[in-house]
């Protein structure tokens, strides 16, 4: 299993937060199924103010860049979903050039010290 933490911002436009939440209460089934097909086993998105944090668990052979590129190539509805979501989003200041969801550096893992529960 591989783990990823990514961050992104929401635009400071009126109504964005409510619309973004509503879309995620009613996600489209095709993009969700596509995530599983490329190796994403779990995905959680957290919100604080306008900052989003996404946590993903994937198969061992999943590569973040190639896996997400494959996901978009194989799933036209994922492309539509991404286009819709980008209307609400903006990269964080610390994102690398051309990076949308900025990959975060893992710095602590409880299981490393105490083992799995």
Buried (B, 14 or more C-beta within 10 A) or exposed (E): EBEBBBBBBBBEEEEBBEBBEEBEEEEBEEBBEBBEEBBBEEBEEEEEEBEBBBBBBBEEEBEBEEBBEBBBEEBEBBEEBBEEBEEBBBBBEEBEEEEBBBBBEEEEEEEEEEEEE
